[in-house]
Amino acid sequence: MRSDRRTAILIVTSRALSEAVALAALAGILHAIVLGRDPIPMIATTLALFGITLVLAALLRERGTTRQSVGLVAVVLLAWVAWGMAQPARSPDGVATIARLIGFGILGEVHLWRALGVARGLQRWREVRNDALFALAAVVVASLFQGPVDRDAFTVLGLAVACSGAVALSLARSQEELALSTAQVRGRQTGGSATGTAFALGILAFALALALPSLEALVAATGRILGPLVSDVLFVILLPLGYLAAYLVNVVVWIRERFIRRTPEEQTEPVQPFTPQDDTERMRQIQPYVYGTLELIVAAVVVIVALLLIARLVQERRARLTEGVTLERETVDGIGFRATLRGLFPRGAVPRRAPRDDGTPAGALRRLYWRLLEIAERDGPGWRAPAETPAEHEARLAASATRWREAGPLVRAFEALRYGERDPDPATLATARDALRRVEVAS
Amino acid sequence: MLTVWRARFGEFPWVEVLVVLALALFTRSPAIIVIAAAGLVAWGIVEVTGRLALVALEVEATLEPRRLVAGETATLTVRVTNRKPLPIPWMDLSVELPDGIAPPRLPHGMPATSVSASFAPRARERVTLRFPLEVARRGAYVVGPMRVRAGDWLGFMQEERRVAVALEIVAHPAPVGVRDRHLASLRPVAETATRRGLVPDPLRFRGVREYRGGDPVKEIHWKTTARLGALHTKVYEPATSLDAVFLVNVASYDQYWVQVDPDGAELVIAASAELVRLAAEAGRQVGLITNGLDNLTHERPRSALSRGPRALTRCLDILARLGPYAGAAPETVFLKERGRMPSGATLIAVTPNLRPRLAAALVVLRRSGHRVLAIAKDAPERRVTSHLHAADVTLVVLDPAITTAEGLPRAV
């Protein structure tokens, strides 16, 4: 099905991205530890690893195997070791070189193991979660690491992993819960259009990684030409935001002056009226804040896009039904958002309080009836409903099992007390007590 | 403590998010700030959508038909209405089934203890699911309760609700071929003509005969008397009551609490149901007394002598709901109920076997003014047969070859 294929592609892409980010971050740390000179470029490395992981996973699924073969291990290890040794280092000694060899070899083995994991448990929610957490943890550790690491890229990579992970988690859970068996969640170990698309995506990503330095140079050259122009345009566009920020600051200052009394030393000179040159100068001064707002807007857009994407994805129409079962959908009236959000804070159930035994026959009878209700809740059809009379509740009990018929005298006595306001005499109380005992014995 | 938090937040890594948040506050690293913010946003989404998953969700179920014949298929209809403006990414619904009810085409290896479906209700949408259920065996069953499970948008939390549904369904026994072997009643209520009876029915004029001393004067046929010149008396057809009280025994052994022949008990119940149906179709009043127990209430049911579709339904329901075990010995129950039987009513005892004590009870009933027809699955001992014959108790042995043959003509 087309929806299943799209879902599979999205999940496998997200998992490959998580693995690539994690491995790139670990490679960056390792490179810094073993006396690496320049930091490994994270974006390009991530793109390359993303492509390789996708290709590897697609090839493994195409072959229908999920085990490491000697040839595959040798190729991947050699590639990683060669790439690691090709990185520039600061006068490496023998220990650093051996450490680099072993470290990148281990990373190669990890890469192969994770690629196999992607190929094996394609759409498992738990593995999607583990991949995303592993990648985010690697990013955090790499960001904290003191050494030549390309930290600037981690902001974008972290955000990308978080967004793609959220989408993949949502899809994987739906896929798991709407599937009938684990085998369907894993998918068949053979090739298909989804595997083909993943392979193509992997090749594209790898090519992009190779071309990234040239692209960066092109973008930098273009930026040098268009940068000032774009900067001015952005400045004009975002100027109202600057005024808005200034207005908010003035409001805060006014509130502060209005409600917080200041000492005479804190009194300042009255502000002189601004000239147009002053205005321009002030705008130049707050320009960094305006660009900070731009970043916030970008982040908010990313969050909104992610939410919209999740909302669209949860418009799920798939259903897994056994043979012969039919499903129909129809639109109905509903409640609004406010009423829905009220459901976040449900009213707590009023705790039941047992009647107080005040030593009177009435108090004793109430305690007996309370005990009957407790037994009914524990072993029978349940507590008496608010709209149910004791007799109706007794009928419900008796309909469920014959042993509840023993409770008749107790219920009659309680009704006489509750509705007839007749205090029970000792004989009635004894009968009620016997009735409860019989119910307890039968229970 | 950890379990409580796990139940509260599901599988969400809240500890890790808090650690990253603390790191972000201390280090002010942009990447860590972004990850911490993403973690907080994800936590919010999980918390809100998880807690709202089952809010404004209505689940109701119906089962049609509520009465059917064993082997037929009922339809369980479940309506799930999501009234909130948020979709539910996945929902799992399962309805518990009692032993004896199963989906018609059960997937290989799946137990028939429940039917389930997984789907995704959209915002303000009602999903109607129809499950065909095959009721293979006679009995009274309760379908339910239901279990509804859903989760948050990212899959970390799961909410489950148990919907208390108890849908009762009664499967009547599958029809078997039996002959309607009714005996005329000795009740002094004239309802139909018979060859022998206590009461001549004045509405059923048969003819005249010569006058005999002692004939009532009001019965003299004056026109014939005038024409023939001699006294003639009117003659009427004798009449009897149309009734049948069925005494159904499900015990197949002297120790009534031991069931050694469940198939025999089933055959007895199925034959009784068919005989009751035939009797009702013939316009007779029917009643039912049994030593069996209701499968759901565990009480010993009975139906008073009555006529019409409600009486028939009541009797068939009793037979359908009978469990395989008896609550008392048949002779004890039948003799205990003697005082509540209409005087002179025809008793039809249907039993897996006729042991001496039950035969003796039937003889007692015969002597107390009832006509008794004993229908047994197994042929009784010779002395029991002789005893019954001597006491004018009619005995019929069910022939399995006949009772299981379909399309058997129902001879009166």
HADDOCK unambig.tbl for C-alpha pairs under 7 A between the chains (distance, minus, plus):
assign (segid A and resid 140 and name CA) (segid B and resid 32 and name CA) 5.85 0.50 0.50
assign (segid A and resid 143 and name CA) (segid B and resid 31 and name CA) 6.86 0.50 0.50
assign (segid A and resid 154 and name CA) (segid B and resid 31 and name CA) 5.33 0.50 0.50
assign (segid A and resid 155 and name CA) (segid B and resid 30 and name CA) 6.01 0.50 0.50
assign (segid A and resid 155 and name CA) (segid B and resid 31 and name CA) 3.93 0.50 0.50
assign (segid A and resid 155 and name CA) (segid B and resid 34 and name CA) 6.40 0.50 0.50
assign (segid A and resid 158 and name CA) (segid B and resid 31 and name CA) 6.36 0.50 0.50
assign (segid A and resid 158 and name CA) (segid B and resid 34 and name CA) 6.91 0.50 0.50
assign (segid A and resid 158 and name CA) (segid B and resid 35 and name CA) 5.97 0.50 0.50
assign (segid A and resid 159 and name CA) (segid B and resid 34 and name CA) 6.42 0.50 0.50
assign (segid A and resid 159 and name CA) (segid B and resid 35 and name CA) 6.66 0.50 0.50
assign (segid A and resid 162 and name CA) (segid B and resid 38 and name CA) 6.33 0.50 0.50
assign (segid A and resid 166 and name CA) (segid B and resid 154 and name CA) 6.38 0.50 0.50
assign (segid A and resid 169 and name CA) (segid B and resid 154 and name CA) 5.34 0.50 0.50
assign (segid A and resid 169 and name CA) (segid B and resid 155 and name CA) 6.51 0.50 0.50
assign (segid A and resid 170 and name CA) (segid B and resid 153 and name CA) 5.65 0.50 0.50
assign (segid A and resid 170 and name CA) (segid B and resid 154 and name CA) 4.31 0.50 0.50
assign (segid A and resid 170 and name CA) (segid B and resid 155 and name CA) 6.04 0.50 0.50
assign (segid A and resid 173 and name CA) (segid B and resid 155 and name CA) 5.35 0.50 0.50
assign (segid A and resid 174 and name CA) (segid B and resid 89 and name CA) 6.14 0.50 0.50
assign (segid A and resid 174 and name CA) (segid B and resid 90 and name CA) 5.52 0.50 0.50
assign (segid A and resid 177 and name CA) (segid B and resid 90 and name CA) 6.48 0.50 0.50
assign (segid A and resid 177 and name CA) (segid B and resid 118 and name CA) 6.77 0.50 0.50
assign (segid A and resid 178 and name CA) (segid B and resid 90 and name CA) 6.81 0.50 0.50
assign (segid A and resid 178 and name CA) (segid B and resid 118 and name CA) 5.18 0.50 0.50
assign (segid A and resid 178 and name CA) (segid B and resid 119 and name CA) 6.23 0.50 0.50
assign (segid A and resid 314 and name CA) (segid B and resid 87 and name CA) 6.59 0.50 0.50
assign (segid A and resid 314 and name CA) (segid B and resid 88 and name CA) 6.82 0.50 0.50
assign (segid A and resid 314 and name CA) (segid B and resid 89 and name CA) 4.64 0.50 0.50
assign (segid A and resid 315 and name CA) (segid B and resid 87 and name CA) 6.49 0.50 0.50
assign (segid A and resid 315 and name CA) (segid B and resid 89 and name CA) 6.93 0.50 0.50
assign (segid A and resid 315 and name CA) (segid B and resid 122 and name CA) 6.12 0.50 0.50
assign (segid A and resid 316 and name CA) (segid B and resid 89 and name CA) 6.29 0.50 0.50
assign (segid A and resid 316 and name CA) (segid B and resid 120 and name CA) 5.63 0.50 0.50
assign (segid A and resid 317 and name CA) (segid B and resid 120 and name CA) 6.15 0.50 0.50
assign (segid A and resid 318 and name CA) (segid B and resid 119 and name CA) 6.25 0.50 0.50
assign (segid A and resid 318 and name CA) (segid B and resid 120 and name CA) 6.83 0.50 0.50
assign (segid A and resid 319 and name CA) (segid B and resid 118 and name CA) 5.63 0.50 0.50
assign (segid A and resid 319 and name CA) (segid B and resid 119 and name CA) 4.23 0.50 0.50
assign (segid A and resid 319 and name CA) (segid B and resid 120 and name CA) 6.85 0.50 0.50
assign (segid A and resid 320 and name CA) (segid B and resid 117 and name CA) 6.22 0.50 0.50
assign (segid A and resid 320 and name CA) (segid B and resid 118 and name CA) 5.28 0.50 0.50
assign (segid A and resid 320 and name CA) (segid B and resid 119 and name CA) 6.42 0.50 0.50
assign (segid A and resid 321 and name CA) (segid B and resid 117 and name CA) 5.23 0.50 0.50
assign (segid A and resid 321 and name CA) (segid B and resid 118 and name CA) 6.68 0.50 0.50
assign (segid A and resid 323 and name CA) (segid B and resid 105 and name CA) 6.75 0.50 0.50
assign (segid A and resid 324 and name CA) (segid B and resid 132 and name CA) 6.71 0.50 0.50
assign (segid A and resid 325 and name CA) (segid B and resid 129 and name CA) 6.88 0.50 0.50
assign (segid A and resid 325 and name CA) (segid B and resid 130 and name CA) 5.55 0.50 0.50
assign (segid A and resid 325 and name CA) (segid B and resid 131 and name CA) 4.92 0.50 0.50
assign (segid A and resid 325 and name CA) (segid B and resid 132 and name CA) 6.69 0.50 0.50
assign (segid A and resid 326 and name CA) (segid B and resid 129 and name CA) 5.63 0.50 0.50
assign (segid A and resid 326 and name CA) (segid B and resid 130 and name CA) 5.26 0.50 0.50
assign (segid A and resid 327 and name CA) (segid B and resid 127 and name CA) 6.69 0.50 0.50
assign (segid A and resid 327 and name CA) (segid B and resid 128 and name CA) 5.56 0.50 0.50
assign (segid A and resid 327 and name CA) (segid B and resid 129 and name CA) 4.62 0.50 0.50
assign (segid A and resid 327 and name CA) (segid B and resid 130 and name CA) 6.65 0.50 0.50
assign (segid A and resid 328 and name CA) (segid B and resid 127 and name CA) 5.59 0.50 0.50
assign (segid A and resid 328 and name CA) (segid B and resid 128 and name CA) 5.04 0.50 0.50
assign (segid A and resid 328 and name CA) (segid B and resid 129 and name CA) 6.60 0.50 0.50
assign (segid A and resid 329 and name CA) (segid B and resid 125 and name CA) 6.73 0.50 0.50
assign (segid A and resid 329 and name CA) (segid B and resid 126 and name CA) 5.68 0.50 0.50
assign (segid A and resid 329 and name CA) (segid B and resid 127 and name CA) 4.65 0.50 0.50
assign (segid A and resid 329 and name CA) (segid B and resid 128 and name CA) 6.40 0.50 0.50
assign (segid A and resid 330 and name CA) (segid B and resid 125 and name CA) 5.68 0.50 0.50
assign (segid A and resid 330 and name CA) (segid B and resid 126 and name CA) 5.26 0.50 0.50
assign (segid A and resid 330 and name CA) (segid B and resid 127 and name CA) 6.64 0.50 0.50
assign (segid A and resid 331 and name CA) (segid B and resid 124 and name CA) 6.06 0.50 0.50
assign (segid A and resid 331 and name CA) (segid B and resid 125 and name CA) 4.53 0.50 0.50
assign (segid A and resid 331 and name CA) (segid B and resid 126 and name CA) 6.14 0.50 0.50
assign (segid A and resid 332 and name CA) (segid B and resid 124 and name CA) 5.43 0.50 0.50
assign (segid A and resid 332 and name CA) (segid B and resid 125 and name CA) 5.35 0.50 0.50
assign (segid A and resid 332 and name CA) (segid B and resid 126 and name CA) 6.34 0.50 0.50
assign (segid A and resid 333 and name CA) (segid B and resid 83 and name CA) 6.65 0.50 0.50
assign (segid A and resid 333 and name CA) (segid B and resid 124 and name CA) 6.18 0.50 0.50
assign (segid A and resid 334 and name CA) (segid B and resid 83 and name CA) 4.10 0.50 0.50
assign (segid A and resid 334 and name CA) (segid B and resid 84 and name CA) 5.70 0.50 0.50
assign (segid A and resid 334 and name CA) (segid B and resid 124 and name CA) 5.40 0.50 0.50
assign (segid A and resid 335 and name CA) (segid B and resid 83 and name CA) 5.84 0.50 0.50
assign (segid A and resid 335 and name CA) (segid B and resid 84 and name CA) 5.34 0.50 0.50
assign (segid A and resid 335 and name CA) (segid B and resid 85 and name CA) 6.86 0.50 0.50
assign (segid A and resid 336 and name CA) (segid B and resid 84 and name CA) 6.67 0.50 0.50
assign (segid A and resid 336 and name CA) (segid B and resid 85 and name CA) 6.41 0.50 0.50
assign (segid A and resid 337 and name CA) (segid B and resid 85 and name CA) 6.48 0.50 0.50
assign (segid A and resid 340 and name CA) (segid B and resid 84 and name CA) 6.01 0.50 0.50
assign (segid A and resid 343 and name CA) (segid B and resid 52 and name CA) 6.47 0.50 0.50
assign (segid A and resid 343 and name CA) (segid B and resid 55 and name CA) 6.03 0.50 0.50
assign (segid A and resid 344 and name CA) (segid B and resid 51 and name CA) 6.20 0.50 0.50
assign (segid A and resid 344 and name CA) (segid B and resid 52 and name CA) 6.41 0.50 0.50
assign (segid A and resid 399 and name CA) (segid B and resid 297 and name CA) 6.64 0.50 0.50
assign (segid A and resid 400 and name CA) (segid B and resid 297 and name CA) 6.10 0.50 0.50
assign (segid A and resid 401 and name CA) (segid B and resid 297 and name CA) 5.64 0.50 0.50
